[in-house]
Structure formats: C-alpha cells, structure tokens
Amino acid sequence: ETVSPAVGIFGTLGQYLQKFSRHAKVLAELVVEDDQVPHFSPEAEVQLVRVIQEALTNVARHAEANEVLITLESQGTSIILTITDNGRGIDASVQSRGLGLVGMRARARASAGTLTIASSPGKGVTIRAEVQTAEKQTTEKQTREIADVAQNSNHSGG
C-alpha cells in the first residue's frame, strides 16, 4: 500500500489501520502528537508506511496482542514513530534478526533515520523509528551542494 496523494500519509495510515483491525482482530490506534508535524519527503512517507505495515504484520503473526498504539511526533528536524503492542514480546536473540526487523531497520536508514526495538518476553514490543523531515533532508542536500560548488570553484582557479 502506498501513500495516497488524495488523503496524505495520515489518511492512508488511518485507512490501513481500519483494515488491519478488522482482519487481525487487534485494536490499532494512531495518535499524532503534534498538530504541526512537518512534511515528510515522499520517500520518507513510503518508508514509514512500510515500517508500520511490517510491524503490524509481525503483531498479527507473532505477538498474540489485542492492542497496538502508533504515535507520530515531531522533535526538531526529526519525526519519531513509535509502535507499541501489548503482546507476548520477543527475546533479544530474535531482535537482531528475523521477523522483518532487519528490513524495518533498512527502511529507517533509507530515510536518514534509525530504528530501535525494546522488548522482553511477556511485555510486548516497542519499535521506535526516527527519521529526518523533508526540511532537514533539503537543508542537508543544499549544504552538500554548496560544499560541492565551493570545492569545484577552488579547483577551477576561481
């Protein structure tokens, strides 16, 4: 599932969570912590949606949970995504491999971010992804471009 331009990331997530709740029989709730959540780059939107989808797939297949809470909040130039379930948890050996966790980490890195997993057996799982906003990514790109121009002008004798 991709982000629909007509409804944006929040509408897309809302529709996806409704379907997930119906099919998996798990109450899924989305909370946006800040009305002023900055814009995501289109790439970051897709990566975040994919992280959420993979996390929810794991909840449905493995967690034996009946609730999952997804929060999005803005912190400076970052967006923090947190996915918490009340399921059976996973042990540390599984956290570093398998269950789609490797793919979720790769998706977070693709959006200039990080992903951490906290869990212990019987205590549920919390997945936290931090990605840069479109504004931060644009600023970093502009900084690299300015550095490239400066470096090129130094080499051209100018």
ABEGO torsion letter per residue (X at the ends): XBBBAAAEAAAAAAAAAAAAAAAAGBBBBBBBABAABBBBBAAAAAAAAAAAAAAAAAAAAAAGBABBBBBBBBBEABBBBBBBBABAEBBAAAAABEGGAAAAAAAAAAAGBBBBBBBBBGAEBBBBBBBBBAAAAAAAAAAAAAAAAAAAAAAAGX
